[in-house]
Amino acid sequence: MISVVHAVKLTVKNADPPVLVVAVEDLDRILSGLTPTLEPAQIAHIYGAARDARTWAA
């Protein structure tokens, strides 16, 4: 999970894997319906994307 706080604007383009952007007031309802675990390969992919500076470039 990546939490963006006090952002004026958030744009997600061509995310691979696709990402889910949720408003804070819907977070509990949305997350409670999702599968709570990821496969190790999925975790590694997310970790790699989060550590890549190009992920956060404008």
PDB file with SEQRES, HELIX, SHEET and CRYST1 records, atoms N, CA, C and O in Angstrom:
SEQRES   1 A   58  MET ILE SER VAL VAL HIS ALA VAL LYS LEU THR VAL LYS          
SEQRES   2 A   58  ASN ALA ASP PRO PRO VAL LEU VAL VAL ALA VAL GLU ASP          
SEQRES   3 A   58  LEU ASP ARG ILE LEU SER GLY LEU THR PRO THR LEU GLU          
SEQRES   4 A   58  PRO ALA GLN ILE ALA HIS ILE TYR GLY ALA ALA ARG ASP          
SEQRES   5 A   58  ALA ARG THR TRP ALA ALA                                      
HELIX    1 AA1 VAL A   24  ASP A   26  5                                   3    
HELIX    2 AA2 LEU A   27  SER A   32  1                                   6    
HELIX    3 AA3 PRO A   40  ARG A   51  1                                  12    
HELIX    4 AA4 ALA A   53  TRP A   56  1                                   4    
CRYST1    1.000    1.000    1.000  90.00  90.00  90.00 P 1           1          
ATOM      1  N   MET A   1       0.849  -1.164   0.000  1.00  0.00           N  
ATOM      2  CA  MET A   1       0.000   0.000   0.000  1.00  0.00           C  
ATOM      3  C   MET A   1       0.892   1.223   0.000  1.00  0.00           C  
ATOM      4  O   MET A   1       1.878   1.296   0.734  1.00  0.00           O  
ATOM      5  N   ILE A   2       0.538   2.160  -0.817  1.00  0.00           N  
ATOM      6  CA  ILE A   2       1.216   3.454  -0.842  1.00  0.00           C  
ATOM      7  C   ILE A   2       0.171   4.494  -0.492  1.00  0.00           C  
ATOM      8  O   ILE A   2      -0.892   4.541  -1.112  1.00  0.00           O  
ATOM      9  N   SER A   3       0.455   5.311   0.475  1.00  0.00           N  
ATOM     10  CA  SER A   3      -0.480   6.334   0.909  1.00  0.00           C  
ATOM     11  C   SER A   3       0.041   7.707   0.504  1.00  0.00           C  
ATOM     12  O   SER A   3       1.170   8.075   0.829  1.00  0.00           O  
ATOM     13  N   VAL A   4      -0.780   8.449  -0.198  1.00  0.00           N  
ATOM     14  CA  VAL A   4      -0.427   9.805  -0.603  1.00  0.00           C  
ATOM     15  C   VAL A   4      -1.256  10.755   0.257  1.00  0.00           C  
ATOM     16  O   VAL A   4      -2.485  10.679   0.283  1.00  0.00           O  
ATOM     17  N   VAL A   5      -0.565  11.646   0.955  1.00  0.00           N  
ATOM     18  CA  VAL A   5      -1.230  12.532   1.906  1.00  0.00           C  
ATOM     19  C   VAL A   5      -1.197  13.971   1.408  1.00  0.00           C  
ATOM     20  O   VAL A   5      -0.153  14.468   0.985  1.00  0.00           O  
ATOM     21  N   HIS A   6      -2.332  14.624   1.462  1.00  0.00           N  
ATOM     22  CA  HIS A   6      -2.472  16.046   1.103  1.00  0.00           C  
ATOM     23  C   HIS A   6      -2.036  16.360  -0.328  1.00  0.00           C  
ATOM     24  O   HIS A   6      -1.497  17.435  -0.594  1.00  0.00           O  
ATOM     25  N   ALA A   7      -2.266  15.438  -1.228  1.00  0.00           N  
ATOM     26  CA  ALA A   7      -1.930  15.697  -2.633  1.00  0.00           C  
ATOM     27  C   ALA A   7      -3.017  16.572  -3.246  1.00  0.00           C  
ATOM     28  O   ALA A   7      -4.207  16.342  -3.031  1.00  0.00           O  
ATOM     29  N   VAL A   8      -2.604  17.560  -3.996  1.00  0.00           N  
ATOM     30  CA  VAL A   8      -3.559  18.393  -4.719  1.00  0.00           C  
ATOM     31  C   VAL A   8      -4.089  17.614  -5.914  1.00  0.00           C  
ATOM     32  O   VAL A   8      -5.269  17.703  -6.255  1.00  0.00           O  
ATOM     33  N   LYS A   9      -3.196  16.845  -6.550  1.00  0.00           N  
ATOM     34  CA  LYS A   9      -3.569  16.083  -7.722  1.00  0.00           C  
ATOM     35  C   LYS A   9      -2.737  14.809  -7.774  1.00  0.00           C  
ATOM     36  O   LYS A   9      -1.557  14.815  -7.423  1.00  0.00           O  
ATOM     37  N   LEU A  10      -3.353  13.725  -8.212  1.00  0.00           N  
ATOM     38  CA  LEU A  10      -2.650  12.462  -8.355  1.00  0.00           C  
ATOM     39  C   LEU A  10      -3.038  11.866  -9.706  1.00  0.00           C  
ATOM     40  O   LEU A  10      -4.220  11.663  -9.988  1.00  0.00           O  
ATOM     41  N   THR A  11      -2.039  11.590 -10.536  1.00  0.00           N  
ATOM     42  CA  THR A  11      -2.283  11.006 -11.854  1.00  0.00           C  
ATOM     43  C   THR A  11      -1.539   9.685 -11.947  1.00  0.00           C  
ATOM     44  O   THR A  11      -0.338   9.624 -11.685  1.00  0.00           O  
ATOM     45  N   VAL A  12      -2.242   8.639 -12.316  1.00  0.00           N  
ATOM     46  CA  VAL A  12      -1.636   7.324 -12.505  1.00  0.00           C  
ATOM     47  C   VAL A  12      -1.716   7.008 -13.993  1.00  0.00           C  
ATOM     48  O   VAL A  12      -2.802   6.976 -14.572  1.00  0.00           O  
ATOM     49  N   LYS A  13      -0.552   6.772 -14.609  1.00  0.00           N  
ATOM     50  CA  LYS A  13      -0.499   6.494 -16.043  1.00  0.00           C  
ATOM     51  C   LYS A  13       0.158   5.139 -16.301  1.00  0.00           C  
ATOM     52  O   LYS A  13       1.250   4.861 -15.806  1.00  0.00           O  
ATOM     53  N   ASN A  14      -0.505   4.324 -17.064  1.00  0.00           N  
ATOM     54  CA  ASN A  14       0.053   3.053 -17.536  1.00  0.00           C  
ATOM     55  C   ASN A  14       0.721   2.233 -16.437  1.00  0.00           C  
ATOM     56  O   ASN A  14       1.825   1.724 -16.636  1.00  0.00           O  
ATOM     57  N   ALA A  15       0.090   2.099 -15.314  1.00  0.00           N  
ATOM     58  CA  ALA A  15       0.661   1.336 -14.203  1.00  0.00           C  
ATOM     59  C   ALA A  15       0.648  -0.153 -14.537  1.00  0.00           C  
ATOM     60  O   ALA A  15      -0.352  -0.680 -15.023  1.00  0.00           O  
ATOM     61  N   ASP A  16       1.754  -0.815 -14.276  1.00  0.00           N  
ATOM     62  CA  ASP A  16       1.850  -2.246 -14.516  1.00  0.00           C  
ATOM     63  C   ASP A  16       2.514  -2.904 -13.325  1.00  0.00           C  
ATOM     64  O   ASP A  16       3.726  -2.756 -13.168  1.00  0.00           O  
ATOM     65  N   PRO A  17       1.800  -3.618 -12.479  1.00  0.00           N  
ATOM     66  CA  PRO A  17       0.395  -3.984 -12.628  1.00  0.00           C  
ATOM     67  C   PRO A  17      -0.511  -2.793 -12.360  1.00  0.00           C  
ATOM     68  O   PRO A  17      -0.076  -1.791 -11.791  1.00  0.00           O  
ATOM     69  N   PRO A  18      -1.781  -2.901 -12.774  1.00  0.00           N  
ATOM     70  CA  PRO A  18      -2.722  -1.799 -12.522  1.00  0.00           C  
ATOM     71  C   PRO A  18      -2.798  -1.479 -11.030  1.00  0.00           C  
ATOM     72  O   PRO A  18      -2.628  -2.360 -10.188  1.00  0.00           O  
ATOM     73  N   VAL A  19      -3.048  -0.238 -10.721  1.00  0.00           N  
ATOM     74  CA  VAL A  19      -3.156   0.179  -9.326  1.00  0.00           C  
ATOM     75  C   VAL A  19      -4.577   0.625  -9.026  1.00  0.00           C  
ATOM     76  O   VAL A  19      -5.319   1.035  -9.919  1.00  0.00           O  
ATOM     77  N   LEU A  20      -4.934   0.542  -7.782  1.00  0.00           N  
ATOM     78  CA  LEU A  20      -6.243   0.966  -7.314  1.00  0.00           C  
ATOM     79  C   LEU A  20      -6.044   2.248  -6.515  1.00  0.00           C  
ATOM     80  O   LEU A  20      -5.314   2.252  -5.524  1.00  0.00           O  
ATOM     81  N   VAL A  21      -6.677   3.320  -6.929  1.00  0.00           N  
ATOM     82  CA  VAL A  21      -6.611   4.587  -6.220  1.00  0.00           C  
ATOM     83  C   VAL A  21      -7.951   4.768  -5.516  1.00  0.00           C  
ATOM     84  O   VAL A  21      -9.006   4.751  -6.150  1.00  0.00           O  
ATOM     85  N   VAL A  22      -7.893   4.944  -4.191  1.00  0.00           N  
ATOM     86  CA  VAL A  22      -9.101   4.984  -3.387  1.00  0.00           C  
ATOM     87  C   VAL A  22      -9.088   6.215  -2.487  1.00  0.00           C  
ATOM     88  O   VAL A  22      -8.070   6.535  -1.873  1.00  0.00           O  
ATOM     89  N   ALA A  23     -10.218   6.897  -2.416  1.00  0.00           N  
ATOM     90  CA  ALA A  23     -10.362   8.016  -1.481  1.00  0.00           C  
ATOM     91  C   ALA A  23     -10.417   7.470  -0.062  1.00  0.00           C  
ATOM     92  O   ALA A  23     -10.917   6.369   0.164  1.00  0.00           O  
ATOM     93  N   VAL A  24      -9.910   8.230   0.881  1.00  0.00           N  
ATOM     94  CA  VAL A  24      -9.811   7.766   2.263  1.00  0.00           C  
ATOM     95  C   VAL A  24     -11.169   7.340   2.830  1.00  0.00           C  
ATOM     96  O   VAL A  24     -11.237   6.388   3.608  1.00  0.00           O  
ATOM     97  N   GLU A  25     -12.226   8.017   2.461  1.00  0.00           N  
ATOM     98  CA  GLU A  25     -13.537   7.664   3.008  1.00  0.00           C  
ATOM     99  C   GLU A  25     -14.054   6.322   2.479  1.00  0.00           C  
ATOM    100  O   GLU A  25     -14.989   5.761   3.051  1.00  0.00           O  
ATOM    101  N   ASP A  26     -13.470   5.802   1.407  1.00  0.00           N  
ATOM    102  CA  ASP A  26     -13.885   4.514   0.847  1.00  0.00           C  
ATOM    103  C   ASP A  26     -12.895   3.395   1.154  1.00  0.00           C  
ATOM    104  O   ASP A  26     -13.138   2.239   0.807  1.00  0.00           O  
ATOM    105  N   LEU A  27     -11.802   3.725   1.790  1.00  0.00           N  
ATOM    106  CA  LEU A  27     -10.704   2.787   1.990  1.00  0.00           C  
ATOM    107  C   LEU A  27     -11.122   1.515   2.717  1.00  0.00           C  
ATOM    108  O   LEU A  27     -10.828   0.418   2.241  1.00  0.00           O  
ATOM    109  N   ASP A  28     -11.794   1.629   3.847  1.00  0.00           N  
ATOM    110  CA  ASP A  28     -12.178   0.450   4.630  1.00  0.00           C  
ATOM    111  C   ASP A  28     -13.107  -0.456   3.827  1.00  0.00           C  
ATOM    112  O   ASP A  28     -12.930  -1.674   3.821  1.00  0.00           O  
ATOM    113  N   ARG A  29     -14.077   0.116   3.164  1.00  0.00           N  
ATOM    114  CA  ARG A  29     -15.043  -0.666   2.390  1.00  0.00           C  
ATOM    115  C   ARG A  29     -14.353  -1.393   1.227  1.00  0.00           C  
ATOM    116  O   ARG A  29     -14.635  -2.564   0.973  1.00  0.00           O  
ATOM    117  N   ILE A  30     -13.463  -0.707   0.533  1.00  0.00           N  
ATOM    118  CA  ILE A  30     -12.774  -1.304  -0.610  1.00  0.00           C  
ATOM    119  C   ILE A  30     -11.787  -2.381  -0.165  1.00  0.00           C  
ATOM    120  O   ILE A  30     -11.787  -3.486  -0.708  1.00  0.00           O  
ATOM    121  N   LEU A  31     -10.958  -2.067   0.807  1.00  0.00           N  
ATOM    122  CA  LEU A  31      -9.928  -3.025   1.239  1.00  0.00           C  
ATOM    123  C   LEU A  31     -10.522  -4.269   1.887  1.00  0.00           C  
ATOM    124  O   LEU A  31      -9.947  -5.352   1.773  1.00  0.00           O  
ATOM    125  N   SER A  32     -11.650  -4.140   2.559  1.00  0.00           N  
ATOM    126  CA  SER A  32     -12.234  -5.302   3.232  1.00  0.00           C  
ATOM    127  C   SER A  32     -12.694  -6.362   2.234  1.00  0.00           C  
ATOM    128  O   SER A  32     -12.862  -7.523   2.608  1.00  0.00           O  
ATOM    129  N   GLY A  33     -12.898  -5.985   0.982  1.00  0.00           N  
ATOM    130  CA  GLY A  33     -13.314  -6.953  -0.022  1.00  0.00           C  
ATOM    131  C   GLY A  33     -12.179  -7.549  -0.830  1.00  0.00           C  
ATOM    132  O   GLY A  33     -12.414  -8.406  -1.682  1.00  0.00           O  
ATOM    133  N   LEU A  34     -10.953  -7.116  -0.581  1.00  0.00           N  
ATOM    134  CA  LEU A  34      -9.805  -7.610  -1.344  1.00  0.00           C  
ATOM    135  C   LEU A  34      -9.143  -8.799  -0.663  1.00  0.00           C  
ATOM    136  O   LEU A  34      -9.228  -8.950   0.556  1.00  0.00           O  
ATOM    137  N   THR A  35      -8.490  -9.635  -1.447  1.00  0.00           N  
ATOM    138  CA  THR A  35      -7.712 -10.740  -0.896  1.00  0.00           C  
ATOM    139  C   THR A  35      -6.532 -10.160  -0.127  1.00  0.00           C  
ATOM    140  O   THR A  35      -5.812  -9.317  -0.662  1.00  0.00           O  
ATOM    141  N   PRO A  36      -6.316 -10.586   1.104  1.00  0.00           N  
ATOM    142  CA  PRO A  36      -5.301  -9.940   1.954  1.00  0.00           C  
ATOM    143  C   PRO A  36      -3.857 -10.351   1.702  1.00  0.00           C  
ATOM    144  O   PRO A  36      -2.955  -9.760   2.295  1.00  0.00           O  
ATOM    145  N   THR A  37      -3.602 -11.330   0.855  1.00  0.00           N  
ATOM    146  CA  THR A  37      -2.216 -11.781   0.672  1.00  0.00           C  
ATOM    147  C   THR A  37      -1.795 -11.692  -0.792  1.00  0.00           C  
ATOM    148  O   THR A  37      -2.623 -11.783  -1.699  1.00  0.00           O  
ATOM    149  N   LEU A  38      -0.521 -11.518  -1.000  1.00  0.00           N  
ATOM    150  CA  LEU A  38       0.078 -11.484  -2.331  1.00  0.00           C  
ATOM    151  C   LEU A  38       1.108 -12.598  -2.439  1.00  0.00           C  
ATOM    152  O   LEU A  38       1.677 -13.042  -1.442  1.00  0.00           O  
ATOM    153  N   GLU A  39       1.333 -13.036  -3.660  1.00  0.00           N  
ATOM    154  CA  GLU A  39       2.381 -14.018  -3.918  1.00  0.00           C  
ATOM    155  C   GLU A  39       3.742 -13.322  -3.780  1.00  0.00           C  
ATOM    156  O   GLU A  39       3.838 -12.116  -4.006  1.00  0.00           O  
ATOM    157  N   PRO A  40       4.787 -14.060  -3.416  1.00  0.00           N  
ATOM    158  CA  PRO A  40       6.115 -13.455  -3.284  1.00  0.00           C  
ATOM    159  C   PRO A  40       6.562 -12.690  -4.534  1.00  0.00           C  
ATOM    160  O   PRO A  40       7.178 -11.630  -4.416  1.00  0.00           O  
ATOM    161  N   ALA A  41       6.265 -13.203  -5.712  1.00  0.00           N  
ATOM    162  CA  ALA A  41       6.657 -12.509  -6.942  1.00  0.00           C  
ATOM    163  C   ALA A  41       5.929 -11.169  -7.080  1.00  0.00           C  
ATOM    164  O   ALA A  41       6.504 -10.199  -7.575  1.00  0.00           O  
ATOM    165  N   GLN A  42       4.680 -11.113  -6.648  1.00  0.00           N  
ATOM    166  CA  GLN A  42       3.925  -9.866  -6.694  1.00  0.00           C  
ATOM    167  C   GLN A  42       4.525  -8.845  -5.730  1.00  0.00           C  
ATOM    168  O   GLN A  42       4.648  -7.666  -6.063  1.00  0.00           O  
ATOM    169  N   ILE A  43       4.887  -9.288  -4.571  1.00  0.00           N  
ATOM    170  CA  ILE A  43       5.505  -8.405  -3.580  1.00  0.00           C  
ATOM    171  C   ILE A  43       6.821  -7.858  -4.114  1.00  0.00           C  
ATOM    172  O   ILE A  43       7.101  -6.667  -3.973  1.00  0.00           O  
ATOM    173  N   ALA A  44       7.627  -8.711  -4.723  1.00  0.00           N  
ATOM    174  CA  ALA A  44       8.912  -8.280  -5.285  1.00  0.00           C  
ATOM    175  C   ALA A  44       8.702  -7.254  -6.397  1.00  0.00           C  
ATOM    176  O   ALA A  44       9.458  -6.288  -6.496  1.00  0.00           O  
ATOM    177  N   HIS A  45       7.693  -7.453  -7.225  1.00  0.00           N  
ATOM    178  CA  HIS A  45       7.405  -6.513  -8.308  1.00  0.00           C  
ATOM    179  C   HIS A  45       6.996  -5.146  -7.753  1.00  0.00           C  
ATOM    180  O   HIS A  45       7.480  -4.116  -8.225  1.00  0.00           O  
ATOM    181  N   ILE A  46       6.127  -5.132  -6.776  1.00  0.00           N  
ATOM    182  CA  ILE A  46       5.683  -3.878  -6.158  1.00  0.00           C  
ATOM    183  C   ILE A  46       6.854  -3.177  -5.467  1.00  0.00           C  
ATOM    184  O   ILE A  46       7.020  -1.964  -5.593  1.00  0.00           O  
ATOM    185  N   TYR A  47       7.654  -3.940  -4.747  1.00  0.00           N  
ATOM    186  CA  TYR A  47       8.820  -3.377  -4.059  1.00  0.00           C  
ATOM    187  C   TYR A  47       9.782  -2.750  -5.060  1.00  0.00           C  
ATOM    188  O   TYR A  47      10.306  -1.660  -4.829  1.00  0.00           O  
ATOM    189  N   GLY A  48      10.012  -3.440  -6.169  1.00  0.00           N  
ATOM    190  CA  GLY A  48      10.907  -2.914  -7.191  1.00  0.00           C  
ATOM    191  C   GLY A  48      10.375  -1.624  -7.803  1.00  0.00           C  
ATOM    192  O   GLY A  48      11.133  -0.676  -8.009  1.00  0.00           O  
ATOM    193  N   ALA A  49       9.091  -1.582  -8.090  1.00  0.00           N  
ATOM    194  CA  ALA A  49       8.495  -0.367  -8.658  1.00  0.00           C  
ATOM    195  C   ALA A  49       8.549   0.789  -7.662  1.00  0.00           C  
ATOM    196  O   ALA A  49       8.812   1.928  -8.046  1.00  0.00           O  
ATOM    197  N   ALA A  50       8.306   0.505  -6.409  1.00  0.00           N  
ATOM    198  CA  ALA A  50       8.316   1.560  -5.384  1.00  0.00           C  
ATOM    199  C   ALA A  50       9.718   2.136  -5.183  1.00  0.00           C  
ATOM    200  O   ALA A  50       9.854   3.312  -4.844  1.00  0.00           O  
ATOM    201  N   ARG A  51      10.746   1.340  -5.384  1.00  0.00           N  
ATOM    202  CA  ARG A  51      12.121   1.810  -5.194  1.00  0.00           C  
ATOM    203  C   ARG A  51      12.722   2.440  -6.441  1.00  0.00           C  
ATOM    204  O   ARG A  51      13.811   3.011  -6.377  1.00  0.00           O  
ATOM    205  N   ASP A  52      12.036   2.347  -7.568  1.00  0.00           N  
ATOM    206  CA  ASP A  52      12.522   2.907  -8.827  1.00  0.00           C  
ATOM    207  C   ASP A  52      12.113   4.377  -8.928  1.00  0.00           C  
ATOM    208  O   ASP A  52      10.922   4.687  -8.938  1.00  0.00           O  
ATOM    209  N   ALA A  53      13.073   5.266  -9.002  1.00  0.00           N  
ATOM    210  CA  ALA A  53      12.794   6.704  -9.041  1.00  0.00           C  
ATOM    211  C   ALA A  53      11.897   7.097 -10.220  1.00  0.00           C  
ATOM    212  O   ALA A  53      11.156   8.077 -10.145  1.00  0.00           O  
ATOM    213  N   ARG A  54      11.974   6.327 -11.303  1.00  0.00           N  
ATOM    214  CA  ARG A  54      11.126   6.639 -12.464  1.00  0.00           C  
ATOM    215  C   ARG A  54       9.645   6.483 -12.151  1.00  0.00           C  
ATOM    216  O   ARG A  54       8.807   7.096 -12.813  1.00  0.00           O  
ATOM    217  N   THR A  55       9.311   5.673 -11.157  1.00  0.00           N  
ATOM    218  CA  THR A  55       7.922   5.496 -10.744  1.00  0.00           C  
ATOM    219  C   THR A  55       7.346   6.804 -10.248  1.00  0.00           C  
ATOM    220  O   THR A  55       6.159   7.076 -10.430  1.00  0.00           O  
ATOM    221  N   TRP A  56       8.184   7.618  -9.620  1.00  0.00           N  
ATOM    222  CA  TRP A  56       7.709   8.847  -8.961  1.00  0.00           C  
ATOM    223  C   TRP A  56       7.989  10.104  -9.762  1.00  0.00           C  
ATOM    224  O   TRP A  56       7.664  11.203  -9.313  1.00  0.00           O  
ATOM    225  N   ALA A  57       8.582   9.966 -10.934  1.00  0.00           N  
ATOM    226  CA  ALA A  57       8.879  11.128 -11.760  1.00  0.00           C  
ATOM    227  C   ALA A  57       7.591  11.689 -12.370  1.00  0.00           C  
ATOM    228  O   ALA A  57       6.665  10.948 -12.699  1.00  0.00           O  
ATOM    229  N   ALA A  58       7.560  12.993 -12.508  1.00  0.00           N  
ATOM    230  CA  ALA A  58       6.361  13.639 -13.063  1.00  0.00           C  
ATOM    231  C   ALA A  58       6.271  13.448 -14.548  1.00  0.00           C  
ATOM    232  O   ALA A  58       5.326  13.925 -15.176  1.00  0.00           O  
TER     233      ALA A  58                                                      
END                                                                             
